[in-house]
């Protein structure tokens, strides 16, 4: 067996130019460029000037935050400037100034005052040794020392002040989320406002969704499921006019129901609810008790109602108890009766809050 000839890396057919440098010279390590000291590294006056610049930027951020808070209380929400909302315009400018002040200040701090040295770190395929961990902690300590945050109180204190003030607008703006439940109960802005109640009242008719027509028990056959609403949505406003705007959305988001008819002997009524149905007709909240999705996917043979969002499943023949999914409690049930004209009406409002669970519910 012959030994293959040793080559110099060139093909025998490839001409070799003797004037070209060797291949190893083509990829020589260029090394690091000569380090150039910054003015702040060699001139104490330049260093102090840069420190004042950084502190001024952080102070500017704090001033913008204070102006943001002042504008929240002094500018009316209806004021406009050139067709734009004055309050939102000032909010945007002040918040931009606050964030830019902190961002540019940190950049200037890093460029002019933090240590200007080259570092190199090797990566390891597995967990570092105790020695490497100790070295990392030491490197972090050295980095904090080199940043100068400990020996530059002006920069440190101005940065902490700017960051601290920047959190105040979030606290103040929480007022705009709306009144608390206790405030709504004491002074409801709309019918059915608050967490505890809906627009349903004693004697209010159950009407079909969209069209608003009342429902007689004879209109429903076994297995039917109807999306329904309280009659107040259609004539519950002032002077008997239909609800509109926010009042309509508040009432509909909590008052929507499903009406289903089941064979009476297949119904298992929870204790105390034996007279809440009419000839096998039951009424439940349409709002899922998990996260509040509207539900109406009905399987008539099992009497199961499925939520399309997260597949919570409720047995309508057994008090709408949860048989599957993340929902933690049954759908609230609306007690039904029949008025003098033969239409389905509510006996009262729901006896428990509708919708997803919240922190005050047991």
C-alpha positions as CSV (number, residue, x, y, z in Angstrom):
1,X,0.0,0.0,0.0
2,X,1.5,3.3,-1.1
3,X,1.7,6.3,1.2
4,X,-0.1,9.4,-0.2
5,X,2.3,12.2,-1.1
6,X,2.7,15.1,1.3
7,X,1.4,18.4,-0.2
8,X,1.8,22.0,0.7
9,X,-2.0,22.6,0.5
10,X,-1.9,23.6,-3.2
11,X,-3.3,21.6,-6.0
12,X,-0.6,20.3,-8.4
13,X,-2.5,22.1,-11.2
14,X,-2.7,25.4,-9.3
15,X,0.2,27.8,-10.0
16,X,2.0,29.1,-6.9
17,X,3.0,32.7,-6.8
18,X,6.2,32.9,-4.9
19,X,5.7,36.7,-4.3
20,X,2.6,36.1,-2.1
21,X,3.1,35.8,1.7
22,X,2.7,32.5,3.4
23,X,-0.9,31.5,4.2
24,X,-0.3,31.8,8.0
25,X,0.7,35.4,7.5
26,X,-2.7,36.1,5.8
27,X,-4.6,35.5,9.0
28,X,-2.2,36.9,11.6
29,X,-3.7,38.2,14.8
30,X,-4.0,41.9,14.4
31,X,-4.0,42.5,18.1
32,X,-5.8,45.3,19.9
33,X,-5.5,48.9,18.7
34,X,-3.6,51.3,20.8
35,X,-5.8,52.5,23.7
36,X,-6.7,56.2,23.6
37,X,-7.5,57.8,26.9
38,X,-10.6,59.9,27.1
39,X,-10.5,63.5,28.3
40,X,-12.4,62.5,31.4
41,X,-9.7,59.8,32.2
42,X,-6.9,62.4,32.3
43,X,-8.5,65.7,33.1
44,X,-10.2,66.1,36.5
45,X,-12.1,69.2,35.3
46,X,-13.5,67.3,32.3
47,X,-14.5,64.4,34.7
48,X,-16.4,66.8,37.0
49,X,-18.1,68.5,34.0
50,X,-19.3,65.1,32.6
51,X,-20.5,64.2,36.1
52,X,-22.6,67.4,36.2
53,X,-23.9,66.7,32.7
54,X,-25.2,63.3,33.7
55,X,-26.7,64.6,36.9
56,X,-28.4,67.4,34.9
57,X,-30.0,64.8,32.6
58,X,-31.3,62.8,35.5
59,X,-32.6,66.0,37.1
60,X,-34.3,66.9,33.8
61,X,-36.0,63.5,33.9
62,X,-37.3,64.2,37.4
63,X,-38.6,67.7,36.4
64,X,-40.5,66.1,33.5
65,X,-42.1,63.6,35.8
66,X,-43.2,66.3,38.2
67,X,-44.6,68.3,35.2
68,X,-46.5,65.2,34.2
69,X,-48.1,64.9,37.6
70,X,-48.9,68.6,37.7
71,X,-50.6,68.5,34.3
72,X,-52.7,65.6,35.3
73,X,-54.4,67.7,37.9
74,X,-54.3,71.1,36.1
75,X,-55.3,70.4,32.5
76,X,-58.9,69.5,31.8
77,X,-59.4,66.3,29.9
78,X,-61.6,68.1,27.4
79,X,-59.0,70.8,26.5
80,X,-57.5,70.6,23.0
81,X,-54.5,72.0,21.2
82,X,-54.7,72.0,17.4
83,X,-57.4,69.4,17.4
84,X,-55.4,67.1,19.8
85,X,-56.2,66.4,23.4
86,X,-54.1,68.8,25.4
87,X,-53.8,66.4,28.4
88,X,-52.6,63.5,26.3
89,X,-50.2,65.7,24.4
90,X,-48.6,67.0,27.5
91,X,-48.6,63.5,29.0
92,X,-46.7,62.2,26.0
93,X,-44.1,65.0,25.9
94,X,-43.4,64.9,29.7
95,X,-43.1,61.1,29.7
96,X,-40.8,61.2,26.7
97,X,-38.7,63.8,28.4
98,X,-38.5,61.7,31.6
99,X,-37.5,58.5,29.8
100,X,-35.0,60.3,27.5
101,X,-33.4,62.1,30.4
102,X,-32.7,58.8,32.2
103,X,-31.6,57.0,29.0
104,X,-29.3,59.7,27.7
105,X,-27.9,60.2,31.2
106,X,-27.0,56.5,31.5
107,X,-25.4,56.6,28.0
108,X,-23.3,59.6,28.9
109,X,-22.3,58.0,32.2
110,X,-21.2,54.9,30.4
111,X,-19.3,56.7,27.7
112,X,-17.5,59.3,29.8
113,X,-17.3,58.1,33.4
114,X,-17.3,54.3,33.6
115,X,-14.1,52.3,33.2
116,X,-12.9,52.1,29.5
117,X,-11.1,48.8,29.3
118,X,-11.3,45.7,27.2
119,X,-12.5,42.5,28.9
120,X,-12.7,38.9,27.7
121,X,-14.7,36.0,29.1
122,X,-14.4,32.3,28.1
123,X,-17.6,30.3,27.9
124,X,-17.9,26.9,29.5
125,X,-20.1,24.0,28.4
126,X,-21.2,23.2,32.0
127,X,-21.7,24.8,35.3
128,X,-18.8,27.0,36.4
129,X,-16.6,25.9,39.2
130,X,-16.6,27.5,42.6
131,X,-13.5,29.4,41.7
132,X,-15.1,30.8,38.5
133,X,-18.2,31.8,40.5
134,X,-16.1,33.6,43.0
135,X,-14.2,35.3,40.2
136,X,-17.6,36.3,38.6
137,X,-18.7,37.8,41.9
138,X,-15.4,39.6,42.2
139,X,-15.8,40.9,38.6
140,X,-19.3,42.2,39.5
141,X,-17.9,44.0,42.5
142,X,-15.1,45.4,40.4
143,X,-17.6,46.6,37.8
144,X,-19.6,48.4,40.5
145,X,-16.4,50.0,41.7
146,X,-15.4,51.0,38.2
147,X,-18.8,52.5,37.5
148,X,-18.1,55.0,40.2
149,X,-21.6,54.7,41.6
150,X,-20.2,54.5,45.1
151,X,-17.9,57.5,44.9
152,X,-20.2,59.6,42.7
153,X,-23.1,60.5,45.0
154,X,-24.3,63.3,42.7
155,X,-24.9,60.8,39.8
156,X,-26.2,58.1,42.1
157,X,-28.7,60.3,44.0
158,X,-30.0,62.1,40.9
159,X,-30.5,58.7,39.1
160,X,-32.4,57.2,42.1
161,X,-34.5,60.4,42.4
162,X,-35.4,60.3,38.7
163,X,-36.3,56.6,38.8
164,X,-38.3,56.9,42.0
165,X,-40.3,59.8,40.7
166,X,-41.0,58.0,37.4
167,X,-43.1,55.4,39.3
168,X,-45.5,58.1,40.7
169,X,-47.5,58.6,37.5
170,X,-48.4,55.0,37.4
171,X,-49.8,55.3,41.0
172,X,-51.7,58.5,40.1
173,X,-53.1,57.2,36.9
174,X,-54.7,54.3,38.7
175,X,-57.5,56.7,39.6
176,X,-58.6,56.5,36.0
177,X,-59.4,52.8,36.2
178,X,-62.7,53.8,37.7
179,X,-64.4,54.0,41.1
180,X,-64.2,51.2,43.7
181,X,-67.1,48.8,44.1
182,X,-68.1,50.4,47.4
183,X,-68.3,53.8,45.6
184,X,-70.4,52.4,42.8
185,X,-72.8,50.7,45.2
186,X,-73.2,54.0,47.1
187,X,-73.7,56.1,44.0
188,X,-74.2,53.9,40.9
189,X,-73.5,55.8,37.6
190,X,-75.5,53.4,35.5
191,X,-78.2,50.8,36.1
192,X,-76.6,47.6,37.3
193,X,-73.2,49.1,38.0
194,X,-70.8,47.5,40.4
195,X,-69.5,44.0,41.0
196,X,-72.4,42.7,43.1
197,X,-75.5,43.5,41.0
198,X,-76.9,43.6,37.5
199,X,-79.7,45.4,35.8
200,X,-82.1,42.5,36.4
201,X,-85.0,43.3,38.8
202,X,-88.1,41.5,40.0
203,X,-90.7,41.2,37.2
204,X,-88.3,42.2,34.4
205,X,-89.0,40.2,31.3
206,X,-86.6,37.9,29.6
207,X,-86.3,39.0,25.9
208,X,-84.5,37.5,22.9
209,X,-81.1,39.0,22.2
210,X,-80.9,41.5,19.3
211,X,-84.6,41.6,18.5
212,X,-85.9,42.2,22.1
213,X,-89.0,40.1,21.8
214,X,-90.4,38.6,25.0
215,X,-90.5,34.8,25.5
216,X,-93.4,32.6,26.4
217,X,-92.8,29.1,27.8
218,X,-94.7,27.7,24.8
219,X,-92.1,29.3,22.4
220,X,-89.4,26.8,23.6
221,X,-89.2,23.1,22.8
222,X,-87.2,20.5,24.7
223,X,-83.5,21.0,23.8
224,X,-83.8,24.6,22.7
225,X,-81.3,27.2,23.9
226,X,-81.9,30.9,23.4
227,X,-79.6,33.8,23.9
228,X,-81.5,36.4,25.9
229,X,-81.2,39.8,27.6
230,X,-83.0,41.8,30.2
231,X,-85.9,43.9,28.8
232,X,-84.2,47.0,30.4
233,X,-81.7,47.0,27.5
234,X,-84.5,47.9,25.1
235,X,-86.8,50.1,27.2
236,X,-84.8,50.7,30.4
237,X,-83.5,54.2,29.7
238,X,-85.1,57.5,30.6
239,X,-88.7,57.8,29.4
240,X,-88.7,54.2,28.4
241,X,-86.1,54.8,25.6
242,X,-83.6,52.0,24.7
243,X,-80.3,52.2,26.6
244,X,-77.3,53.6,24.7
245,X,-73.6,54.0,25.0
246,X,-71.8,53.1,28.2
247,X,-75.0,52.4,30.1
248,X,-76.0,49.8,27.4
249,X,-72.6,48.1,27.5
250,X,-72.5,47.9,31.3
251,X,-76.0,46.4,31.4
252,X,-75.4,44.0,28.6
253,X,-72.0,42.8,29.7
254,X,-73.4,41.5,33.0
255,X,-77.1,40.9,32.2
256,X,-76.7,38.5,29.2
257,X,-78.2,35.1,29.8
258,X,-79.0,31.8,28.1
259,X,-82.5,30.2,28.4
260,X,-82.7,26.5,28.0
261,X,-85.6,24.0,28.1
262,X,-84.9,20.5,29.6
263,X,-87.2,17.6,30.5
264,X,-88.3,18.4,34.0
265,X,-87.5,14.9,35.3
266,X,-83.9,15.3,34.1
267,X,-83.2,18.5,36.2
268,X,-81.4,18.2,39.5
269,X,-82.2,21.5,41.2
270,X,-79.7,22.6,43.9
271,X,-81.2,23.1,47.4
272,X,-83.4,26.2,47.6
273,X,-83.8,26.4,43.8
274,X,-86.7,24.0,43.3
275,X,-89.0,26.8,42.1
276,X,-86.5,28.7,39.9
277,X,-87.6,27.0,36.7
278,X,-90.8,27.1,34.6
279,X,-91.9,23.8,33.0
280,X,-88.3,22.7,32.7
281,X,-87.1,26.2,31.5
282,X,-83.9,27.3,33.2
283,X,-81.9,30.6,32.9
284,X,-78.2,31.1,33.6
285,X,-75.7,33.8,33.2
286,X,-74.0,33.8,29.8
287,X,-70.7,35.0,31.3
288,X,-68.2,32.3,32.0
289,X,-67.0,32.2,35.6
290,X,-63.4,31.6,34.5
291,X,-62.4,34.8,32.7
292,X,-65.7,36.2,31.5
293,X,-66.1,34.9,28.0
294,X,-69.7,34.8,26.6
295,X,-70.8,31.2,26.1
296,X,-73.6,29.5,24.2
297,X,-72.2,26.3,22.8
298,X,-74.9,23.8,23.9
299,X,-74.9,20.0,23.7
300,X,-78.6,19.1,24.1
301,X,-78.3,15.4,24.9
302,X,-75.9,15.9,27.8
303,X,-77.2,19.4,28.7
304,X,-73.5,20.6,28.7
305,X,-72.7,24.2,27.9
306,X,-69.1,24.8,26.7
307,X,-67.0,27.9,26.9
308,X,-65.1,28.4,23.6
309,X,-62.2,30.2,25.2
310,X,-60.8,27.7,27.6
311,X,-63.3,24.8,27.3
312,X,-64.9,25.1,30.7
313,X,-68.0,22.9,30.7
314,X,-71.1,23.4,32.8
315,X,-74.0,20.9,33.3
316,X,-77.2,23.1,33.0
317,X,-79.4,20.2,34.3
318,X,-77.4,20.2,37.5
319,X,-77.3,23.8,38.6
320,X,-74.7,24.6,35.9
321,X,-72.0,22.9,38.0
322,X,-68.5,22.7,36.4
323,X,-67.8,19.3,34.9
324,X,-64.6,20.2,33.0
325,X,-62.1,23.0,32.6
326,X,-60.5,25.8,34.6
327,X,-63.7,27.5,35.8
328,X,-64.0,27.3,39.6
329,X,-67.7,27.8,40.2
330,X,-71.1,27.2,38.5
331,X,-72.8,29.7,36.3
332,X,-75.1,32.0,38.4
333,X,-78.7,31.1,37.9
334,X,-81.6,33.6,37.4
335,X,-84.8,32.5,39.0
336,X,-87.7,32.5,36.5
337,X,-91.5,33.1,36.8
338,X,-94.3,33.9,34.4
339,X,-96.1,37.3,34.5
340,X,-99.8,38.0,34.0
341,X,-99.4,38.0,30.2
342,X,-97.7,34.7,30.1
343,X,-94.1,35.9,29.5
344,X,-91.0,34.7,31.3
345,X,-89.8,37.2,33.9
346,X,-87.1,37.3,36.6
347,X,-88.1,36.6,40.2
348,X,-85.2,38.9,41.3
349,X,-81.6,39.8,40.4
350,X,-78.9,37.1,40.5
351,X,-78.2,36.1,44.1
352,X,-74.4,36.1,43.4
353,X,-72.1,38.2,41.3
354,X,-71.8,37.2,37.7
355,X,-68.6,36.9,35.7
356,X,-65.1,35.7,36.7
357,X,-64.1,35.3,40.3
358,X,-62.3,38.1,42.0
359,X,-60.5,38.6,45.3
360,X,-63.6,39.4,47.4
361,X,-65.4,36.2,46.5
362,X,-65.2,33.2,48.8
